Amino acid sequence: AKLGGAETQLASLQSKLEKQLAQQKDAETKLDQNKVQLAAALKSNGQALDSLGNKIDKLLAEQGPGKIPSQYSGTLQWPMGGVVTQNFGCTGVLSEPPFGNCAHFHQGIDIAAPCLTPVHAAGDGVVIFVGYNPYDAPPRAWLVIIAHSTSMVTWYAHMTGKAPPGIRVGAKVVAGQLVGTENTTGHSSGCHLHWAVRVNGRVVSP
């Protein structure tokens, strides 16, 4: 009976996820077909990522090794389960900004699961940013950024616009701690988590 119930619940979640992914793909297609909106999204996305990245680098420098370890001695774990809908690196998604030799570059990994799926810290660290990206053109994405050392941070973006208890700037977190729930805030075509890693101010593959 328990197995039957679990299988029914899994089938329901799978159905929800498939509908969600279909809606996301439809929204991306419509954006690709509208060149004016696409150009605006491309410019906005690039500027927002760069500006927030610079802000985080400055905050890290101000914190110094007194509050944040100079090195991270652990490993990173996946912040949530789900389907990877976009990998790190050069992409065919036209709303992603240029980077390096790529006309369109995705600076993290997108993971999709049913909306409101819990998102967890990928490793021990200190919360250095919580809130809506101030550099986004409305609608703004809600994100949490964790410093695992003075050189490495992880980003958790497009989450529900409310921090869970204990998630505030300066708070210490441990690997697996709840940092938010998956949602579609900001310039997003559907519920997913944008998970990114920056090392010494440069994006790297998580």
N, C-alpha and C positions, 0 to 999 in steps of 0.2 A: 504493500500500500504506500509506504514511504517512497519507494523507487518510482512508482507510478506518479505520485504527486510531484516529485522532483523533475521527472521527465516532462510533465505538463507545464511546470513553471519554466523550465528551460526552453521549451517550444514557444511559450508566450514571449519570453525575452528575445529569442531569436527573431520572431515575427516583428516585434517592435523595432529591433535594430535594423532589420532589412528595410522597413518602411522609412526609418530615419535616414539611412544611407541613400535611399532612392530620392528623398526630398533634398538631401545635401547635393547630390549629383545634379539634380534638376536646377537648383539655385546656382550652382557653378556654371552650368551651361548657359543659363539666361544672362549671367554676368559677362561671360566670354562674348556673347553676341551683342552686348551693348558697349560699344567702344568708348563712349564718353564716361560712363560709370566705371569701366575697366581702367581707364587712364587715371581717374581720380583715386580709385582704390589702390592702384599700383604706387602712386606718389605718396598717399597717406600711409600705407603699410610700411614702406621703406623709411620714411621720416620718423614714424612712431617707434620702430624698432631701434633705429640708430640713436635717437634722443634718449630713450629710456635706458639703453645700454650704457651710454655715456654717464647718465645720472647714477646708475648702479656702480660703475667703476669709481666715480667720485665718492660715493658713500662708503665703499670698501676702503678706499684710501684714508678716509676720515676716521673710520672705526679702528683701523690698525690691528696689529696682532694681539693687543690687549684683550679684546672682546671676541675676536674670531681667530681660530688657529691659523698659523702660517701655512700648514700643510694638512691635507685631508688623508687620513690613514685607512679609510674604509673603502668599500665598493658601493656602487649605486644599484638599487633595485628598481624594477618597473613601478611607476606610481599607481597604475591601475591596469586591469586586464581589458581586453577588447580587440577590435580589429584595427590594424594599422592602415589608415586611409591615405597617408602621404608620408613618405620617408624623408630623411635628411638629404639635402643636396640638390642638384639641378633637377628641375621639374617642368612638366608641361602645363602646370596650373598658371594661367597668365596673370593672375592678380598678385603673384609673389614678386617681390622686387628683385632687381639684378644684383649679382654679387660675384666678384671675381670674373671668371670667363663665362659665367652663366647668365643668359638673358633673364631667367627666372630661377630663383634659388629659395628653397625652403630651409629655414634656419633651425629646424627642430624636427620632431616626430609628432604626427597627429594620430591620436588613438581615439576610436569611437566605440562607445558602449551605450546602453540605454541611458537616457537623460537622468541626471542626478546620481550617477554612479559615484561612490566615494573615491577621492583622490588622496594619496598618501605621500609623505615625504620620501624621496628616493634615498636619503641618507641622513645621518646626524648633521646638525648645523644650527645656524642662527638666522631667524627671519629678518630680512633686510628691507623688504617692501611688501606691503599688503594694500590692495585697493585697485581702483580703475586706473588704467594707463593714462596719465595726464596729457600725454602727447598724441593720443588717438583723436582723430576727428570723430565726433559722435556718430554712432553709438560706441562707447568705450568698452574695452575688454577688462574684465576683472582678473587680476592675477596675484599670485604669491611668488616671491623670489626668496630663495634660501641660499645663504653663503655657507658652503661647507669648509671653506678656507679663504684666505685673503686672495687666492687666485682662481677659485672655482665656485661658480654659482649655478643653481638650477632654476628654471622658470616653469610655472604651471599656469597656463593662460586659458581664457574663455570660460572660467569657472563661474558658478553662482555668485552674485554680488553680495556675499555676506561671509565673514570669516567665522569659522567654528571657534568654540572656546579655546583660549590659549594661543591662538594664532594672531600675533601682533608684532609690530616692529621691535626687535631686540629680544624676542622670546627664543629660548633654546628649544629645538625639536629633536626628536629621535627618529631613526629610520622606521617607516611604517606608520607614523603618526598622521592622523587625519588633518589635511590642510584645506580641504574644500570639497565641492562636488562638481562633477562635469556638467557643463552647460553650454550655452551658445552666445555669451555676451560678446560685444564688440563686432568687428567685421568678420562674421562667421556665417557659414551656410548651413550649419546644423550642429547639434550637440557633439562636442568632441573636446579632448584635451590636447593643447599644444604644449609639448614638453621639450624644453631646450636646455642645453648646457653651454656655458661660456667658461673658457679657461684663459686667464690673462687677457681678458677683454675681447677674445675672439670666439666665435661660435664653433663648436665641434660636434661631431655626431654623438648623441647620447649612447 
